[in-house]
């Protein structure tokens, strides 16, 4: 990448699975200049930098945040560290893109939103789903009136994750559980199309350590609209979505948040009109490109995924977790 003097200089914080998964898409975006990496150990950072052609390695995350040579950070660490690292980065004057979930609770995200606004810094949760051509196409179908008024959203996502000592998904200290890792996708999809629910009901299983194993949420909205959101760590439920309207239905094949076939069944004959939407890179490219454009434009939030949406989705997760805990056998 040829360096543009106006382009912010980015550091990746964390070198785990998500960093490995997204680094190729960062390159494809063309406007995110990764100049450094930091991890829990210098050795892992050096290995990541060598394999991905990153010129600078910081011995610690704190060193990266304290460097005047870094303008923005992409946080790829475990869920439980997101709040503290993002807060440190904002206090250090860095723009932040943080992996989902932004924090473990709505209250924590609200605090970070206020801090970012006070300091005039960009902050966004990396909810890449909202930037994909597949989701944009569904929104365009809805705007065109293809299914009339949207009345319902059904979306599910689940995988069978082995219970191992090293798995963060089963570790309550690392923000484990199905809702924060998987459920935020279908919950954010419902938020995008229906807004903030008036009520939340939840059924599922939560362990005594606070890890929610599986859940189905029933969200209700004004005028009797509703959404059903399911996530699980123990069953394979291919990530699909169905949007119901007064004049038709949209069915998104797995994996709905990334791309693939989208079927639109419209009145009066309900013959399927199918569009197959390509995936650029691993699917993250549109989000990274949009964030790069937002920073150059001087924005502090991206209009496609404002912090208010992040907070609203986490408020749903907070309430669902409260209900699952209350229903747990004593």
C-alpha positions as CSV (number, residue, x, y, z in Angstrom):
1,X,0.0,0.0,0.0
2,X,1.3,3.4,-0.9
3,X,1.1,5.6,2.1
4,X,-1.3,8.6,1.9
5,X,-0.3,11.4,4.4
6,X,-4.0,11.9,5.2
7,X,-4.6,8.2,5.9
8,X,-4.6,7.3,9.7
9,X,-1.9,4.9,10.9
10,X,-3.4,1.7,12.4
11,X,-2.2,-0.8,15.0
12,X,-3.8,-4.2,15.5
13,X,-4.2,-5.1,19.1
14,X,-4.3,-8.9,19.5
15,X,-3.1,-11.7,17.2
16,X,-5.7,-14.4,17.8
17,X,-8.1,-16.1,15.4
18,X,-10.1,-13.0,14.5
19,X,-7.0,-11.0,13.6
20,X,-5.8,-13.9,11.4
21,X,-9.3,-14.1,9.8
22,X,-9.5,-10.3,9.0
23,X,-6.0,-9.2,8.1
24,X,-6.5,-10.3,4.5
25,X,-9.7,-8.3,4.2
26,X,-8.0,-5.2,5.8
27,X,-5.5,-5.4,2.9
28,X,-8.2,-5.7,0.3
29,X,-10.1,-2.7,1.7
30,X,-7.2,-0.5,0.3
31,X,-7.6,2.4,2.8
32,X,-6.6,0.9,6.2
33,X,-2.9,1.4,6.7
34,X,-1.8,-1.2,9.3
35,X,1.7,0.0,10.4
36,X,2.0,-1.9,13.7
37,X,0.8,-4.8,15.8
38,X,0.8,-5.6,19.6
39,X,-0.1,-8.6,21.5
40,X,0.1,-10.1,25.0
41,X,3.7,-11.2,24.2
42,X,6.3,-9.7,22.0
43,X,6.9,-13.2,20.4
44,X,3.3,-13.6,19.1
45,X,3.3,-10.0,17.8
46,X,6.6,-10.5,16.0
47,X,5.4,-13.8,14.4
48,X,2.2,-12.1,13.2
49,X,4.0,-9.1,11.9
50,X,6.5,-11.3,10.0
51,X,3.8,-13.4,8.4
52,X,1.7,-10.5,7.4
53,X,4.3,-7.9,6.4
54,X,3.6,-5.4,9.2
55,X,6.6,-3.1,9.7
56,X,6.3,-2.3,13.5
57,X,6.0,-4.5,16.6
58,X,5.2,-3.1,20.0
59,X,6.3,-5.0,23.0
60,X,2.9,-4.4,24.7
61,X,-0.5,-3.1,24.0
62,X,0.3,-0.2,26.4
63,X,3.3,0.8,24.3
64,X,1.1,0.9,21.2
65,X,-1.5,3.0,22.8
66,X,1.2,5.4,24.1
67,X,2.9,5.8,20.7
68,X,2.5,9.1,18.8
69,X,3.0,7.1,15.6
70,X,-0.4,5.4,16.0
71,X,-3.7,7.2,15.1
72,X,-6.2,4.3,15.4
73,X,-6.4,0.8,16.7
74,X,-8.4,-2.3,15.8
75,X,-9.0,-4.3,18.9
76,X,-9.1,-8.1,18.3
77,X,-8.7,-9.4,21.9
78,X,-11.1,-11.5,24.0
79,X,-14.5,-10.0,24.8
80,X,-13.7,-9.4,28.5
81,X,-10.9,-7.0,27.6
82,X,-12.8,-4.9,25.1
83,X,-14.1,-2.3,27.6
84,X,-10.8,-1.6,29.3
85,X,-8.7,-1.6,26.1
86,X,-11.2,0.7,24.3
87,X,-11.3,3.1,27.3
88,X,-7.5,3.2,27.4
89,X,-7.3,3.8,23.7
90,X,-9.8,6.7,23.8
91,X,-8.0,8.2,26.7
92,X,-4.8,8.0,24.7
93,X,-6.4,9.9,21.8
94,X,-6.8,6.9,19.4
95,X,-9.7,6.2,17.1
96,X,-11.1,2.7,17.8
97,X,-12.7,-0.1,15.8
98,X,-13.4,-2.9,18.3
99,X,-14.5,-6.4,17.6
100,X,-18.0,-7.4,18.6
101,X,-19.3,-7.3,21.2
102,X,-18.0,-3.8,21.9
103,X,-18.4,-4.5,25.7
104,X,-20.1,-7.1,27.9
105,X,-23.0,-4.8,28.9
106,X,-25.0,-1.9,27.5
107,X,-23.8,0.3,30.4
108,X,-20.2,-0.2,29.5
109,X,-20.8,0.7,25.9
110,X,-22.8,3.8,26.9
111,X,-19.8,4.9,29.0
112,X,-17.4,4.4,26.0
113,X,-19.8,6.3,23.7
114,X,-19.8,9.3,26.0
115,X,-16.0,9.2,26.3
116,X,-15.5,9.0,22.5
117,X,-17.9,11.9,22.0
118,X,-16.3,14.0,24.6
119,X,-12.8,13.5,23.0
120,X,-14.0,13.8,19.4
121,X,-12.8,10.3,18.5
122,X,-14.2,7.7,16.2
123,X,-15.6,4.6,17.9
124,X,-17.4,1.6,16.3
125,X,-18.1,-2.0,17.1
126,X,-17.0,-4.2,14.2
127,X,-20.5,-5.4,13.3
128,X,-19.4,-6.2,9.8
129,X,-22.8,-7.8,8.9
130,X,-24.4,-4.4,8.5
131,X,-22.0,-3.4,5.7
132,X,-22.2,-6.6,3.6
133,X,-23.9,-6.4,0.1
134,X,-26.3,-9.1,1.2
135,X,-27.8,-7.0,4.1
136,X,-27.7,-3.9,1.9
137,X,-29.7,-5.8,-0.8
138,X,-32.3,-6.9,1.7
139,X,-32.7,-3.3,2.8
140,X,-33.1,-2.2,-0.8
141,X,-35.8,-4.8,-1.4
142,X,-37.7,-3.6,1.7
143,X,-37.4,0.1,0.5
144,X,-38.7,-0.9,-2.9
145,X,-41.9,-2.3,-1.3
146,X,-41.2,-5.8,-2.4
147,X,-42.7,-7.3,0.7
148,X,-44.7,-4.4,2.0
149,X,-44.4,-3.4,5.6
150,X,-41.9,-5.5,7.6
151,X,-43.8,-7.2,10.4
152,X,-41.4,-9.9,11.7
153,X,-37.8,-11.1,11.7
154,X,-36.6,-14.6,12.5
155,X,-32.9,-15.4,12.7
156,X,-30.8,-18.1,14.2
157,X,-27.1,-19.0,14.6
158,X,-25.5,-22.0,16.3
159,X,-22.5,-24.3,16.3
160,X,-21.4,-27.2,18.4
161,X,-18.4,-25.9,20.2
162,X,-16.3,-28.4,22.2
163,X,-16.0,-27.8,25.9
164,X,-12.3,-27.4,26.3
165,X,-10.2,-25.7,29.0
166,X,-8.8,-23.2,26.4
167,X,-12.2,-22.3,24.8
168,X,-13.1,-18.7,25.5
169,X,-16.7,-19.5,24.6
170,X,-17.1,-21.7,27.7
171,X,-15.1,-19.4,30.0
172,X,-17.2,-16.9,32.0
173,X,-14.1,-14.8,32.7
174,X,-13.6,-14.2,29.0
175,X,-17.2,-13.2,28.3
176,X,-18.2,-16.7,27.2
177,X,-21.7,-17.7,26.1
178,X,-23.8,-17.9,23.0
179,X,-25.5,-14.5,23.2
180,X,-22.4,-12.3,23.2
181,X,-20.6,-14.3,20.6
182,X,-23.3,-15.5,18.2
183,X,-26.6,-14.0,19.3
184,X,-25.5,-10.4,18.7
185,X,-25.7,-11.1,14.9
186,X,-29.4,-12.0,14.7
187,X,-30.2,-9.5,17.4
188,X,-28.4,-6.7,15.5
189,X,-30.3,-7.8,12.3
190,X,-33.6,-7.5,14.1
191,X,-32.5,-4.1,15.4
192,X,-31.6,-3.0,11.9
193,X,-35.0,-3.8,10.5
194,X,-37.4,-3.3,13.4
195,X,-35.6,-1.0,15.8
196,X,-35.5,-1.2,19.6
197,X,-38.0,-3.7,21.1
198,X,-40.6,-2.8,23.7
199,X,-40.2,-6.1,25.5
200,X,-37.8,-9.1,25.7
201,X,-38.7,-12.7,26.7
202,X,-36.1,-15.4,26.9
203,X,-36.0,-19.2,27.1
204,X,-32.9,-21.3,27.3
205,X,-30.1,-22.7,29.4
206,X,-27.6,-20.7,31.5
207,X,-25.0,-22.5,33.6
208,X,-24.4,-21.7,37.2
209,X,-21.1,-19.9,36.1
210,X,-23.2,-17.5,34.0
211,X,-22.3,-18.9,30.6
212,X,-25.5,-19.0,28.5
213,X,-25.5,-22.3,26.5
214,X,-28.5,-21.6,24.3
215,X,-31.4,-19.2,24.1
216,X,-34.4,-18.1,22.1
217,X,-35.5,-14.6,22.5
218,X,-38.9,-13.3,21.6
219,X,-38.8,-9.5,21.0
220,X,-41.9,-7.5,20.6
221,X,-42.4,-4.0,19.1
222,X,-45.1,-1.5,18.6
223,X,-48.1,-2.5,16.4
224,X,-47.6,-6.2,17.3
225,X,-44.4,-6.7,15.2
226,X,-42.0,-9.3,16.6
227,X,-38.6,-10.9,16.2
228,X,-37.4,-14.4,17.2
229,X,-33.6,-14.7,17.8
230,X,-31.9,-18.0,18.6
231,X,-28.3,-18.7,19.5
232,X,-26.6,-21.9,20.8
233,X,-23.1,-23.3,21.6
234,X,-24.3,-27.0,21.4
235,X,-26.3,-27.4,18.2
236,X,-25.6,-26.6,14.6
237,X,-28.1,-24.2,13.3
238,X,-27.1,-22.7,10.0
239,X,-27.2,-19.0,10.2
240,X,-30.4,-18.0,8.3
241,X,-32.8,-15.1,8.4
242,X,-36.5,-14.7,7.3
243,X,-38.1,-11.3,7.0
244,X,-41.9,-11.3,6.9
245,X,-43.9,-8.5,5.4
246,X,-47.5,-7.6,4.6
247,X,-47.0,-8.4,1.0
248,X,-44.2,-11.0,0.9
249,X,-41.2,-12.7,2.5
250,X,-37.4,-12.5,2.2
251,X,-35.4,-15.6,3.0
252,X,-31.7,-15.3,3.4
253,X,-29.7,-18.6,3.0
254,X,-26.8,-19.4,5.3
255,X,-24.7,-17.5,6.0
256,X,-27.1,-14.6,6.0
257,X,-24.8,-12.0,7.5
258,X,-22.1,-12.6,5.0
259,X,-23.8,-13.3,1.7
260,X,-25.2,-15.9,-0.6
261,X,-28.6,-16.5,-2.1
262,X,-31.5,-14.2,-1.1
263,X,-35.0,-15.2,-2.1
264,X,-37.8,-12.7,-2.3
265,X,-41.4,-13.9,-2.5
266,X,-43.8,-11.1,-3.4
267,X,-47.5,-10.9,-3.8
268,X,-49.6,-11.7,-5.7
269,X,-48.1,-14.9,-7.0
270,X,-45.2,-15.3,-4.5
271,X,-42.8,-16.7,-7.2
272,X,-39.3,-16.6,-5.8
273,X,-37.0,-13.9,-7.2
274,X,-33.5,-15.1,-6.2
275,X,-30.4,-13.0,-6.1
276,X,-27.0,-14.4,-5.3
277,X,-24.8,-11.8,-3.6
278,X,-21.0,-12.3,-3.9
279,X,-18.8,-12.1,-0.8
280,X,-15.7,-9.9,-1.1
281,X,-12.7,-11.5,0.6
282,X,-13.9,-13.2,3.8
283,X,-16.8,-10.7,4.1
284,X,-15.2,-8.0,6.2
285,X,-13.9,-5.9,3.3
286,X,-16.9,-3.5,3.0
287,X,-16.8,-2.7,6.8
288,X,-13.1,-1.9,6.8
289,X,-13.4,0.2,3.7
290,X,-16.3,2.1,5.2
291,X,-14.4,2.7,8.4
292,X,-11.4,4.0,6.5
293,X,-13.6,6.4,4.6
294,X,-15.3,7.6,7.8
295,X,-12.0,8.5,9.4
296,X,-10.7,10.4,6.4
297,X,-14.1,12.3,6.4
298,X,-13.6,13.2,10.1
299,X,-16.7,11.2,11.3
300,X,-16.8,10.0,14.9
301,X,-19.4,7.4,14.3
302,X,-20.5,5.5,11.1
303,X,-24.1,6.1,10.2
304,X,-24.6,2.5,9.2
305,X,-23.7,1.3,12.7
306,X,-24.0,4.1,15.2
307,X,-23.2,3.5,18.9
308,X,-26.9,3.8,19.8
309,X,-27.5,0.6,17.9
310,X,-24.7,-1.2,19.7
311,X,-26.1,-0.1,23.0
312,X,-29.6,-1.1,22.1
313,X,-28.6,-4.6,21.1
314,X,-26.5,-5.1,24.3
315,X,-29.5,-3.9,26.3
316,X,-31.5,-6.8,24.8
317,X,-28.6,-9.2,25.7
318,X,-28.5,-7.8,29.2
319,X,-32.2,-8.4,29.7
320,X,-32.1,-11.8,28.2
321,X,-29.2,-12.9,30.4
322,X,-31.0,-11.5,33.4
323,X,-34.1,-13.6,32.5
324,X,-32.1,-16.7,31.9
325,X,-30.3,-16.3,35.2
326,X,-33.6,-15.8,37.0
327,X,-35.1,-18.9,35.5
328,X,-32.1,-21.1,36.4
329,X,-32.8,-23.9,38.9
330,X,-31.7,-23.0,42.4
